[in-house]
Amino acid sequence: MSAPVSTVAVVGAGPAGTRAAEVLVRAGLRPVVLDEAPDNGGRIFQRPPPGFTRPYEALYGSVAPQARALHAAFDGLRGRVDYRPSTLAWHLRPGTLHTLSDGQAGQVDFAQAILCTGAMDRVVPLPGWTRPGVTTLGGAQIALKTQGCAIGRRVAFLGTGPLLWLVAMQYAKAGATVAAVLDTTPLATKARQAPALLAGGRAFLTGLRMMAWPRLHGVKVVEGATPLEITGTDGVDGLRYRGGGREHVLACDAVAMGWGLKPETQLADLAGVPFDFDLVQRLHLPRRNDAGRTPVVGIYLAGDGARIGGAELAELQGARAAWSVVEDRGLPLDLPEIARLDRAIAAQAGFRRALDLAFPYPHALAAEMPDATTLCRCEAVTAGELRAAAAPHDLNRAKALTRLGMGRCQGRVCGPPGAEVLAAALGCEVSEVGRLRGQWPVKPVPLSMAAE
């Protein structure tokens, strides 16, 4: 009889995964750490390639000390963890993660898995969004961090949330021309949350500085903007929007767009973790408690892969979930440290909820997109085609009728706005139409592997 599996797997080497691995090593364990990127840090603290010479302050701005500390912490773990970079976890079955690394299939059998899968940009499709020159905010940021290049000569930044203002500021500081920052959230909506946001302390002040920076440096800023169309022929030549009661056309050759972030929940879904609808984020989110445990024994969640909370909260949650693993394995605990983590996590709850309310997802903009708008770019499904198939009160049935969400992204991009379109067409709440169920492979893999 073979020995029972005792491995702890950590999926993701960003802020949550790094701190989770740190606690596990401290407890005497040697976790397997899988990360899709070639090096640790996650998207927010993504490390540049070798030979890249820009200093931390230029790459990460005000959070450079946090980035430096996180990188140093992970560097101290190398050799004490089974680190597997450039490795995609593309399927999860009970006790097993299926992986792809350098074109080779593999698997990790585990007793416990901490899923620190991070987040991706959340978009609202609008006419012209599939033109060359349009990227997500995260994509624009990756170009700047990893290659030191901008996505265009004159870039418009469109969306809402802290990332919008951060990336616009980073581009301007790097010497790129920022055509404008167009925030779909009115100033009054943000102002209503100011008392609750004050609880964020340093994070709140950092946010205020980010939002003030473009104005102080002569960048055009429009709040409460309604985007209408990204124009152009072979690429982008402008952005048409409504603001101040009038229609405007902004000249630009690239657009970076994003409306906050959404958790990467596919592996949690495949693990059988139940989901609950969050009315503020207007998303179905995997269920877990403040200690990172899910209702599925052996599966733990931390960081933005469970609920958007930012890098600082992700670090706290990663460490806390790891202590839950340590406790569930019957190993000695650092109770004062656990109590500190619990206090710190609880202290951020009000601030994070206020941030969600201050920069809401513009669900009406998604629900009312013109019929001709490409909603699912992978399968070329328009909003009108989804509305025409709106008889079923279920997004998965609509998927079967239209192929919405059957492409490379598995509905990660089109699923949330598609739910808004379907709910509006049916005259029901978005929570009633459900969510696209997770499917493997969570990201594209060679057909030969998927058939195994």
C-alpha positions as CSV (number, residue, x, y, z in Angstrom):
1,M,0.0,0.0,0.0
2,S,1.4,3.4,-1.0
3,A,2.0,6.1,1.7
4,P,-0.7,8.7,2.1
5,V,-0.1,12.0,0.3
6,S,1.1,14.7,2.6
7,T,2.0,17.5,0.2
8,V,0.7,21.1,0.6
9,A,0.3,22.8,-2.7
10,V,0.2,26.6,-3.1
11,V,-1.2,27.8,-6.4
12,G,0.2,31.3,-7.1
13,A,3.3,33.1,-6.0
14,G,1.9,36.6,-5.6
15,P,1.4,38.4,-2.3
16,A,-1.0,35.7,-0.9
17,G,1.0,32.7,-2.1
18,T,4.4,34.1,-0.9
19,R,3.1,34.7,2.6
20,A,1.4,31.3,2.7
21,A,4.6,29.6,1.7
22,E,6.5,31.6,4.3
23,V,4.2,30.3,7.1
24,L,4.3,26.7,5.9
25,V,8.1,26.7,5.8
26,R,8.2,28.2,9.2
27,A,6.0,25.3,10.4
28,G,8.5,22.8,9.0
29,L,6.7,22.0,5.8
30,R,8.1,22.0,2.2
31,P,5.2,23.1,0.0
32,V,4.9,22.9,-3.7
33,V,4.5,26.4,-5.1
34,L,3.1,26.6,-8.6
35,D,3.0,29.8,-10.5
36,E,2.1,30.6,-14.1
37,A,4.5,33.5,-14.3
38,P,8.3,33.0,-14.8
39,D,9.0,34.6,-11.5
40,N,7.1,35.5,-8.3
41,G,5.4,38.7,-7.3
42,G,2.0,38.3,-8.9
43,R,0.6,40.9,-11.3
44,I,0.9,43.8,-8.9
45,F,4.5,43.1,-8.0
46,Q,5.5,41.4,-11.2
47,R,9.2,41.1,-11.6
48,P,10.8,42.4,-14.7
49,P,12.9,40.1,-16.9
50,P,16.6,39.6,-16.2
51,G,18.7,42.6,-17.3
52,F,15.8,45.1,-16.8
53,T,17.4,48.1,-15.1
54,R,14.5,50.3,-13.9
55,P,14.6,50.8,-10.1
56,Y,11.9,49.6,-7.8
57,E,10.6,53.2,-7.2
58,A,10.1,53.6,-11.0
59,L,8.4,50.3,-11.4
60,Y,6.2,50.2,-8.3
61,G,5.9,53.8,-7.2
62,S,4.6,54.3,-3.6
63,V,4.4,50.5,-3.0
64,A,8.0,49.9,-3.9
65,P,8.9,49.0,-0.3
66,Q,6.1,46.4,-0.2
67,A,7.3,45.0,-3.5
68,R,10.9,44.8,-2.4
69,A,9.9,43.1,0.9
70,L,7.8,40.6,-0.9
71,H,10.5,39.7,-3.4
72,A,13.1,39.4,-0.6
73,A,10.8,37.1,1.4
74,F,10.3,34.8,-1.6
75,D,14.0,34.8,-2.4
76,G,14.6,33.6,1.2
77,L,12.3,30.7,0.6
78,R,14.0,29.4,-2.6
79,G,15.5,26.0,-1.8
80,R,13.0,25.5,1.0
81,V,10.0,25.2,-1.2
82,D,9.4,23.1,-4.3
83,Y,9.0,26.1,-6.6
84,R,7.7,25.5,-10.1
85,P,7.5,28.8,-12.1
86,S,6.0,29.0,-15.6
87,T,3.6,26.2,-14.6
88,L,-0.1,26.4,-15.3
89,A,-2.5,24.5,-13.0
90,W,-5.2,23.8,-15.6
91,H,-7.4,21.3,-13.8
92,L,-8.2,20.3,-10.3
93,R,-9.7,17.0,-9.1
94,P,-10.0,15.8,-5.5
95,G,-6.4,15.6,-4.3
96,T,-4.8,16.3,-7.6
97,L,-3.7,19.4,-9.6
98,H,-3.0,18.9,-13.3
99,T,-0.2,21.1,-14.7
100,L,1.5,22.2,-17.8
101,S,5.1,23.4,-17.8
102,D,7.3,23.9,-20.8
103,G,4.8,21.9,-22.9
104,Q,5.0,18.9,-20.6
105,A,2.0,17.5,-18.7
106,G,2.4,16.9,-15.0
107,Q,0.4,16.6,-11.8
108,V,0.7,17.4,-8.1
109,D,-1.0,15.2,-5.6
110,F,-1.8,17.1,-2.5
111,A,-3.4,16.7,1.0
112,Q,-4.1,20.4,1.2
113,A,-4.1,23.2,-1.4
114,I,-4.1,26.9,-0.8
115,L,-5.5,28.6,-4.0
116,C,-4.0,32.1,-4.4
117,T,-5.0,32.5,-8.0
118,G,-5.2,36.2,-8.1
119,A,-7.5,38.3,-10.3
120,M,-8.0,39.6,-13.8
121,D,-9.3,42.8,-15.3
122,R,-13.1,43.2,-15.5
123,V,-14.3,44.8,-18.7
124,V,-17.5,46.3,-20.2
125,P,-17.6,45.5,-23.9
126,L,-18.4,48.6,-26.0
127,P,-18.4,49.3,-29.7
128,G,-14.8,49.2,-31.0
129,W,-13.3,47.4,-28.0
130,T,-11.8,44.6,-30.2
131,R,-9.8,47.0,-32.3
132,P,-6.0,46.7,-32.3
133,G,-4.6,49.2,-29.8
134,V,-7.2,48.4,-27.1
135,T,-6.0,46.5,-24.0
136,T,-7.0,46.1,-20.4
137,L,-5.5,48.2,-17.7
138,G,-3.6,45.2,-16.5
139,G,-2.3,44.5,-20.0
140,A,-1.1,48.1,-20.3
141,Q,0.6,47.8,-16.9
142,I,2.3,44.6,-17.8
143,A,3.8,46.1,-21.0
144,L,5.2,48.9,-18.9
145,K,6.6,46.7,-16.1
146,T,8.0,43.9,-18.1
147,Q,9.3,45.7,-21.3
148,G,9.3,49.3,-20.4
149,C,7.1,50.2,-23.3
150,A,3.7,51.9,-23.7
151,I,0.8,50.5,-25.7
152,G,0.6,53.7,-27.8
153,R,1.9,57.2,-28.3
154,R,-1.2,58.9,-27.0
155,V,-3.1,56.6,-24.6
156,A,-6.6,57.1,-23.2
157,F,-7.4,55.4,-19.8
158,L,-11.0,54.4,-19.4
159,G,-12.9,52.6,-16.6
160,T,-13.1,53.0,-12.8
161,G,-11.3,51.9,-9.7
162,P,-7.9,52.5,-8.2
163,L,-6.1,50.6,-11.0
164,L,-7.4,53.1,-13.5
165,W,-5.7,56.0,-11.7
166,L,-2.6,54.0,-10.8
167,V,-1.8,52.9,-14.3
168,A,-2.5,56.3,-15.8
169,M,-0.1,57.8,-13.3
170,Q,2.6,55.2,-14.0
171,Y,2.4,55.9,-17.7
172,A,2.6,59.6,-17.3
173,K,5.6,59.2,-14.9
174,A,7.3,56.9,-17.4
175,G,7.1,59.7,-20.0
176,A,4.1,58.5,-22.1
177,T,1.4,60.9,-23.3
178,V,-1.8,60.3,-21.4
179,A,-4.7,61.6,-23.6
180,A,-7.1,61.6,-20.7
181,V,-8.4,59.7,-17.7
182,L,-12.1,58.9,-18.1
183,D,-13.7,57.5,-14.9
184,T,-17.3,56.2,-15.3
185,T,-18.0,56.9,-11.6
186,P,-19.2,60.4,-10.8
187,L,-17.3,62.3,-8.2
188,A,-20.3,62.4,-5.9
189,T,-20.5,58.6,-5.7
190,K,-16.9,58.5,-4.5
191,A,-17.4,61.4,-2.1
192,R,-20.3,59.6,-0.3
193,Q,-17.9,56.9,0.7
194,A,-15.2,59.2,2.0
195,P,-16.0,58.8,5.8
196,A,-15.7,55.0,5.5
197,L,-12.7,55.2,3.3
198,L,-10.9,57.2,5.9
199,A,-10.5,53.9,7.8
200,G,-8.1,52.9,5.2
201,G,-5.5,55.2,6.6
202,R,-2.3,55.1,4.4
203,A,-4.2,53.3,1.6
204,F,-6.8,56.1,1.5
205,L,-4.1,58.8,1.4
206,T,-2.2,56.9,-1.4
207,G,-5.5,56.8,-3.4
208,L,-6.1,60.5,-3.0
209,R,-2.5,61.2,-4.2
210,M,-3.1,58.9,-7.3
211,M,-6.3,60.7,-8.2
212,A,-4.8,64.2,-7.7
213,W,-1.6,63.5,-9.6
214,P,-3.0,63.6,-13.2
215,R,-4.8,66.9,-12.5
216,L,-1.7,68.5,-10.9
217,H,0.3,67.5,-14.0
218,G,-2.1,68.8,-16.6
219,V,-3.8,65.5,-17.6
220,K,-7.4,65.8,-18.8
221,V,-9.7,64.1,-16.2
222,V,-13.4,63.4,-16.7
223,E,-15.5,61.8,-13.9
224,G,-18.9,60.4,-14.6
225,A,-18.0,59.7,-18.2
226,T,-20.1,57.4,-20.4
227,P,-18.1,55.7,-23.1
228,L,-19.9,55.4,-26.5
229,E,-17.4,54.0,-29.0
230,I,-13.7,53.4,-29.7
231,T,-13.2,54.7,-33.2
232,G,-10.8,53.8,-36.0
233,T,-10.2,51.6,-39.1
234,D,-7.0,49.6,-38.9
235,G,-6.5,50.7,-35.2
236,V,-7.6,53.3,-32.8
237,D,-8.0,57.0,-33.7
238,G,-10.4,58.2,-31.0
239,L,-12.7,57.6,-28.1
240,R,-16.3,58.9,-28.3
241,Y,-17.9,59.6,-24.9
242,R,-20.5,61.6,-23.1
243,G,-19.6,63.9,-20.3
244,G,-21.0,67.1,-18.8
245,G,-24.2,66.6,-20.7
246,R,-22.5,66.7,-24.1
247,E,-20.8,64.2,-26.5
248,H,-17.1,64.5,-27.1
249,V,-14.4,62.8,-29.2
250,L,-11.0,62.3,-27.7
251,A,-8.1,61.8,-30.1
252,C,-5.9,58.9,-29.1
253,D,-4.1,55.9,-30.7
254,A,-4.6,53.4,-27.8
255,V,-7.1,52.7,-25.1
256,A,-6.5,50.9,-21.8
257,M,-9.8,50.0,-20.2
258,G,-10.9,48.2,-17.0
259,W,-13.6,48.3,-14.4
260,G,-11.9,46.9,-11.4
261,L,-10.9,43.3,-11.0
262,K,-12.6,40.0,-10.8
263,P,-11.3,36.9,-8.9
264,E,-9.9,34.0,-10.9
265,T,-12.2,31.4,-9.4
266,Q,-12.0,28.5,-11.9
267,L,-9.9,26.1,-9.7
268,A,-12.1,26.8,-6.7
269,D,-15.1,25.9,-8.8
270,L,-13.6,22.7,-10.1
271,A,-12.8,21.8,-6.4
272,G,-16.5,22.0,-5.6
273,V,-16.4,25.1,-3.5
274,P,-19.9,26.6,-3.3
275,F,-20.4,30.2,-4.6
276,D,-22.6,33.0,-3.2
277,F,-23.7,36.1,-5.0
278,D,-22.2,39.4,-3.8
279,L,-24.6,42.3,-4.6
280,V,-22.0,45.0,-4.3
281,Q,-19.4,43.4,-6.6
282,R,-22.2,41.8,-8.6
283,L,-20.3,38.6,-8.9
284,H,-20.7,35.0,-7.6
285,L,-17.8,34.5,-5.2
286,P,-16.4,31.2,-3.7
287,R,-17.4,30.7,-0.1
288,R,-14.6,30.7,2.6
289,N,-14.3,32.0,6.1
290,D,-11.9,34.6,7.5
291,A,-9.4,31.9,8.2
292,G,-9.3,30.8,4.6
293,R,-11.1,27.5,5.0
294,T,-13.8,26.5,2.4
295,P,-16.6,24.0,2.9
296,V,-14.4,21.5,0.9
297,V,-12.0,19.8,3.2
298,G,-8.4,20.4,2.2
299,I,-9.2,23.4,0.0
300,Y,-8.2,26.9,1.2
301,L,-8.5,30.3,-0.5
302,A,-6.6,33.5,0.0
303,G,-6.1,36.9,-1.7
304,D,-7.9,38.3,-4.8
305,G,-8.6,34.8,-6.1
306,A,-11.5,34.7,-3.6
307,R,-12.5,38.3,-3.2
308,I,-10.8,41.5,-4.4
309,G,-9.0,43.1,-1.5
310,G,-5.6,44.3,-2.8
311,A,-2.0,43.3,-2.1
312,E,-1.8,44.2,1.6
313,L,-4.9,42.2,2.5
314,A,-3.8,39.3,0.2
315,E,-0.6,39.0,2.2
316,L,-2.5,38.8,5.5
317,Q,-5.0,36.3,4.1
318,G,-2.2,34.1,2.6
319,A,-0.5,33.8,6.0
320,R,-3.8,33.2,7.8
321,A,-4.8,30.4,5.4
322,A,-1.5,28.8,5.9
323,W,-1.9,28.8,9.6
324,S,-5.3,27.1,9.1
325,V,-3.4,24.4,7.2
326,V,-0.9,24.1,10.0
327,E,-3.7,23.8,12.6
328,D,-5.6,21.2,10.5
329,R,-2.4,19.1,10.3
330,G,-2.0,19.2,14.1
331,L,1.3,21.2,14.1
332,P,2.2,23.8,16.7
333,L,0.7,27.3,16.2
334,D,1.8,30.8,16.9
335,L,-1.4,32.0,18.5
336,P,-0.3,35.6,19.0
337,E,0.6,35.9,15.3
338,I,-2.7,34.3,14.3
339,A,-4.6,36.8,16.6
340,R,-2.6,39.7,15.0
341,L,-3.6,38.5,11.5
342,D,-7.2,38.1,12.4
343,R,-7.3,41.7,13.8
344,A,-5.6,43.1,10.7
345,I,-7.9,41.3,8.3
346,A,-11.0,42.4,10.3
347,A,-9.8,46.0,10.3
348,Q,-9.8,46.2,6.5
349,A,-13.3,44.8,6.0
350,G,-15.1,48.2,6.2
351,F,-12.6,50.0,4.0
352,R,-12.7,47.3,1.3
353,R,-16.5,47.4,1.1
354,A,-16.5,51.2,1.0
355,L,-14.0,51.0,-1.9
356,D,-16.3,48.7,-3.8
357,L,-19.1,51.2,-3.3
358,A,-17.0,54.1,-4.3
359,F,-16.0,52.5,-7.6
360,P,-19.0,50.4,-8.6
361,Y,-19.1,48.2,-11.7
362,P,-21.3,50.1,-14.2
363,H,-23.8,47.3,-14.6
364,A,-26.3,49.6,-16.5
365,L,-23.6,50.4,-19.1
366,A,-23.1,46.6,-19.6
367,A,-26.8,45.8,-19.6
368,E,-27.5,48.5,-22.2
369,M,-24.7,47.9,-24.7
370,P,-25.9,48.1,-28.3
371,D,-27.1,44.9,-30.0
372,A,-24.2,45.0,-32.5
373,T,-21.5,45.1,-29.8
374,T,-19.3,42.1,-29.7
375,L,-19.9,40.7,-26.3
376,C,-17.9,37.4,-26.6
377,R,-14.9,38.1,-28.8
378,C,-13.7,34.5,-28.7
379,E,-16.9,33.2,-30.4
380,A,-18.0,36.5,-32.0
381,V,-21.3,36.6,-30.1
382,T,-23.0,40.0,-30.0
383,A,-25.2,41.4,-27.3
384,G,-28.1,41.2,-29.7
385,E,-27.6,37.5,-30.2
386,L,-27.7,36.9,-26.5
387,R,-30.8,39.0,-26.1
388,A,-32.5,37.0,-28.9
389,A,-31.7,33.8,-26.9
390,A,-33.0,35.2,-23.6
391,A,-35.9,32.8,-23.1
392,P,-33.9,30.6,-20.6
393,H,-33.5,32.2,-17.2
394,D,-30.0,30.6,-17.0
395,L,-26.7,31.9,-18.3
396,N,-25.4,28.3,-19.0
397,R,-28.5,27.5,-21.1
398,A,-27.8,30.8,-23.1
399,K,-24.2,29.6,-23.5
400,A,-25.5,26.4,-25.1
401,L,-27.7,28.4,-27.5
402,T,-25.2,31.1,-28.5
403,R,-21.7,29.7,-27.6
404,L,-21.1,32.6,-25.3
405,G,-18.2,31.8,-23.1
406,M,-17.0,28.7,-25.1
407,G,-13.8,30.3,-26.3
408,R,-10.3,30.6,-25.0
409,C,-11.2,32.7,-22.0
410,Q,-13.9,30.2,-20.8
411,G,-16.2,33.2,-20.1
412,R,-13.8,34.9,-17.8
413,V,-14.2,38.1,-19.8
414,C,-17.7,37.9,-21.2
415,G,-19.5,36.1,-18.4
416,P,-20.2,39.0,-16.0
417,P,-21.3,41.5,-18.6
418,G,-23.2,38.7,-20.4
419,A,-25.1,38.1,-17.1
420,E,-26.1,41.8,-17.0
421,V,-27.3,41.7,-20.6
422,L,-29.3,38.5,-20.0
423,A,-30.8,39.7,-16.7
424,A,-31.9,43.1,-18.3
425,A,-33.5,41.3,-21.2
426,L,-35.4,39.0,-18.9
427,G,-36.3,41.8,-16.5
428,C,-34.9,39.9,-13.5
429,E,-32.0,40.4,-11.0
430,V,-28.6,39.5,-12.3
431,S,-28.2,37.0,-9.4
432,E,-31.1,35.0,-10.9
433,V,-29.4,34.1,-14.2
434,G,-26.6,32.3,-12.4
435,R,-23.0,32.1,-13.6
436,L,-21.0,30.3,-16.2
437,R,-19.9,27.0,-14.5
438,G,-16.2,26.3,-14.4
439,Q,-14.8,23.9,-17.0
440,W,-11.4,22.4,-17.5
441,P,-9.0,23.2,-18.9
442,V,-9.2,26.6,-17.2
443,K,-6.9,28.0,-19.8
444,P,-5.9,26.6,-23.2
445,V,-3.7,23.5,-23.3
446,P,-2.6,21.1,-26.1
447,L,-5.5,18.8,-27.1
448,S,-3.3,15.8,-26.5
449,M,-3.2,16.8,-22.8
450,A,-6.9,17.5,-22.4
451,A,-7.6,14.0,-23.8
452,E,-5.5,12.3,-21.1
